[in-house]
Amino acid sequence: MRCEVPEFKRCCFCFPLRHGLIVWGIINLIATVYSNVYRIIKIQIILNRLVHDGIVEESIFLALSTVEFLLDIVFIYAAITKKEKLLKYFLFGNCALGVLAVLYLLYIIGYCIYVFYGVTQILGWTTVKPYVWTAFIELTKNVLIIASQSFCLLLLWSEIKKLKRNNHPVMFVNHASEAKCTVDDRDVEENEDDLQEEITEKLVQIIEDKPEIKLKK
């Protein structure tokens, strides 16, 4: 069974594909810079506390956000200069980050299930309610981010295929116009027999004509 990736001609069905991707890359870059600044401030606040709770998670998020920042710069440059290879590198890197985002989403879903069916029975709904709301916000945010990133990756794949067609044009060869000759062995044998008979008849005719030539002389 074969499934083909859909190919889009325009961004959001109205804007030119490459220009829309460039705008998306700039918006994503601004959001990544904001996220990095937020993470740095949050890590600084945690370090100022006596208990460094959550410092490992925030450091991991900051490292991933920094990688995304570098990928965004590469993407904007590649989209402006139409570099097919760099766009592929960004596509693969963003797919890897997307897999990590899906794993984090599954972690949040597991956390929500644990809170609803485990901790609520022990501590009560009033104690658990603020954490459930935080988990719900994180869950909704990650679902929207994954959905938007997936759509943009489909647009990027369409742009890569378009650049590939432009850089490597397809050539068609009309084989129907080429001459085709089929030889059968039986036809060859029959033609050889006919040729031998024709040569023999000509030789006999020449021999018979020679006495007449002498008599005329």
N, C-alpha and C positions, 0 to 999 in steps of 0.2 A: 504494500500500500504506500502510495507516494502523496505527500502533502507539500504544496508549494507555498512559499512565503508571499503574501500579497504585496503588490508593487503600487506605490502611490505616485501620482504625477504632481500633486501640489501639497503644500503644508496646510493642515487644517482645512483642506478642500477649497481654499481660496487664494492663498499666497504662493508665489513661486517657491519651489522646493528648496533650493540652495539658500535663498535669502531668509526663508523661514527658519532653516536650521542654524544659520548664523545668529539670528535674533535669539533663538532658543539657547544657543551656546553662551551668549553674553548674559542672558538672564540667569542661566545656571551658574555661571562664573560669579556673578554678584551674590547669589544665594550661598555659594560655597564660601566666599570670603566672609560673609556675615556669620555663617556657621562656625568658621574657624575662630573668628574673634570671640564669639559666644563661648566656644569650648575653652579657649585660653583664659577668659575671665572666670569661667566656672572652676577650672582647675586651680587658678590662683586663690579663689575663695576657699576651696577645699584644703589647700595647703596651709592657709592661715588658721584653720581649725586644729583642735587638739587631736581629733579622730579623723583620719584621712579616709573617710568612707566614700567609695565610688571613684577613687582616683584612677584605678586600673581601667574601668569602663570608659571614662572620659578620655583617657590617653589613647585608647584604641580607636575611639570615634574621631579624635583629632588626627591621628595618623591616616585613617581612611579618608577623611575629609581633605587632608593635604594631597593625597594621591589623586583624588577627584579634581582638585584645583589644578594640578599639573596636566591632567588629561583634558580639562576644559580649555586650557591655553593651547595645547596641541590641536584640539578639535577646531577652534576658531581659526587658527593659522591654516590648517589643512582645508577647511571649508572655503576660506577666502582665496587661497592659491590653487584650489582644486587638486590637492595631492591625494590620489587614490590610496596609496600605501599607508599614509598617516591616518586617513579615515578608518582604514581597517584596523590599525593598532588601537585607535580610540574605541572602536566597536568591540573588540575583544576585551579590552580593559574594563569597559563599562558593563559588559556581560558578566565579568567576574565580580564586579561590585554589586551587580543585580542579584547574583546568586547569594552573596552575603546578606543582602537586604531581605531576601526571601527567608533565609535561615533565621534572621533576627525577628521577622514577622511571626514565624512559627513559634519562636521562643515567647513572644508576647502573648500569643494565643494560648500556649500552655500555661503561662503565668496567670492569665485571666481565669482559665478553667480551675487551676489550683486554688485561686482566691475564692471563687464562687462556691466550690464544693468542699473545700477543706477548711480554710481559715475562718470562713463565716460561721461555721457551726461551733468553733471554739471561742472566737473573740466577739462575735456578733457583727451585725450589719453596720452599726454606727461606727465602729472602729475601722472596718474594712473599706467603707464607702469612699474616702478620699483616694485610696490607692487604686480602686477599681476605675474611678474617673480618670486618673492619670494614665492607666493602662489603656483605657478606651480611646483617649486622645492620641496616644502613641500608635495604637492599632490603626485608627482612621488615617493618621498622617502617613504611615508607612504604606498603607494600601493605595492612597492617592499618589504617592511618590513612585511606587512600583508601576502603577498603571500609566502615569505620564511618561516615565522613562522607557517603558516598553513601547509605547506609541512612537516616541521620538527615535528609538532604535530602529523601528520599522521604516520610518522616514529616512533615516541615515542609510539603511541597507538599499533602499530604492535609489538614493543618490549615488551610492557606490556602483550599483549596476548601470546607472545612466552614464557615469564617467567611464566605466569599463567599455561600454559600447562606443562612446565617442573616441576613446584612445585606441581601441582595437576594432576597427570597422569590420563588419562581416562581409565576406566575399562569397557570391553564389556562382557555381559552375553549372552550366546547362549541359548535362550529359546526354540529354535526349537528341541534341543536334549532332553528336559525334557519330561517325560512320561505324557500322557494326557488320562484321563479316563472320559467317558461321560455315565451317568446312566439315563435311561429312566424309568419312573414310570410304564409304561405298561409292560416293560420287567421284572421288579421286580415282578409284580403280576402274570404274566404268569409262571415265574420260581417257585414261591411259589405254584401255583396250580399243576405244574408238580411234585414238590417235595412231596406234600401231596399224590398224586396218587401213586407215587413210594413207599412211606412208607406203604400205605394201601395194595398194592399188596404184599409187603414182609411179612406183618403181616398175610395176608390170606394164603400165602404159608407156613408160619411157622405152623399155626394152622392145615392146612391140612396134614403136614408131621408128626405131633405128634402121631396119631394112628398107623402109620406104624412103628414107633420106638418102641411102646409098643408091637406090634405083634411080632417083631423080638426078643424081650426079652423073 
